[in-house]
Amino acid sequence: MISFILLVIGGLNWLLVGLFSWDVGALFGGMDAIISKIIYVIVGLAAIYEVVTHKANCKACEGKSQPTPMA
């Protein structure tokens, strides 16, 4: 659940960057601030965790061993 919340935060940050060129990390001193780097690393690790554990946790993926071919 924590990794999902971190992914949502990261996604919303990218939305703000794309729409308004505004990075939430700027609130913590920008890219050079250690706290911003820590936040970005934690969000990135959450993404890796979700990718690795997705199939085991996803109800839509249960019982599917191979992707279905597109018709």
N, C-alpha and C positions, 0 to 999 in steps of 0.2 A: 504494500500500500504506500509506503514511504517513497519507494522508487517511482511509482506512478505519479504521485504528487510532485516530485521533483521534475519529472518529465513534463508535466503540465506547466510548471513554472518556467522551465526552459523553452517550451513551445510558445508561451505567451511572450517571453522575452524576445524571441525571434520575430514574432508578429509585430511587436513594437519597433524593432529594428527595421523591419521591412516597410512598415507603413509610415513611420515617423522619424526614422534614423535616430531613435532614442534607445539607448541601452540601459537596462536596469542596473547593470554593474557600475554605471556612472554615479549612482547614489552612494556607492561604497568607495569612491576614489578612482574609478576608471580601471582600465585593464592592467595598469601597473601596480595597483594596490593588492597586497597579499590576500585580503579578505575576498576580493573579487575573484582572484585566481582560485582560491579554495572553493568558492561557490561553483565556479565553472567546472572544476574537477569533480566535485560531488555530483553535479547534474550529469556530467559525462559518464561517470561510473554507474549512475542509476540507469542510464540508457543501455550501457553494456549489460548490466544485470537483467534488464527487461528482455533484451534480445536473446540472452542465453536461456532464460527461464520461461520464455513466452509459451512455447508449445505445451509445457507441463501445466501452466496456469490458465491457458485460454480455453474457455468452454466451447468456442466455435471450432477449435482445432481438435477437440477430443474425437478419437476414433478415426482420424484421417491420417493414413500413413504416407500418402503421396498426394500432391496437388492434382486436382481434376483438370483434364485438358479443356481448353477453351473451345466452345462449339462454334 
